Amino acid sequence: MTEDALAGAGEALLRAITVLTALLDHENDALARADRGALRRLAADKPCACRAYEEAAAALSDTAALLEPALRTRLHRGLTRLAEVSAVNRRRLAAALAAHHRLMELVAEALRARQPGAGVYAAGGATPRARSSLPPLALGFDRAL
């Protein structure tokens, strides 16, 4: 790889790191605000940014040691920042997924509790109230009118 091509590949990797870091920063902010609209918009861009980063990193995998020291230092700073933002993103995504999972469990539990029991008739001809069925509706009439 020529020196210019090597520098170009290093700059391309730096751009990919910058784009991915910015995207993860935005996603972290959206996760903190629980902004579902922003998360949906970012979800489409995230795989593209990850793929661009992977391709740029693969292009330099064997020749990164040949980069100029100043560019290597900028790449190291960028990668350090990306690792920090990625760790925050991982924690926030895990928390959001756990909260969503718990919400789904609570909804399912509430739905199961509201399901009527089996329609089995008792000896008197009525269906017994199951523990999970709703109590009968109580009505009262004011006869003073």
C-alpha positions, 0 to 999 in steps of 0.5 A: 500500500502506498504512503498516500493510500495508507494515509487515506485509509487511516483518515477513512477509519478516523471518519468511520470512528467519528461517525459511529461515535456520534451515532452512539452518542445520539442513541445514548441521549435518546435512550436516556430520554426514552425517545422512541422516535429518535431510536427508530430513526437511529436504528436504520443508521447504526448497521451502516455506520458499524459496517463502514467502521468494520470495512475501514478497520479491515483495510488497515488491519495489517498496515496500521503500524505503518501509519504516521505517529500523529494519525496513529495518535488521533486514531487511538484517541478516537478508538478510546472515545468509541470504546467509552461511548460503546460501554455506555450504550451497552449499559443503557440498551441492557437497561432499556431491554430489561425494563421492556421485558419486565413491562411485558411480563407485567402486562402478561401477568395482568392479562392472565389474572383477568382471564375467566376460569374454565366454564365448569358448572357446579351441582347447582347449575351455576359456574363457580367464580374462579380466583382469577375472574372478576368480581360481579358488578355491584349495583345499588338503586336509590329508591328515595327518588 
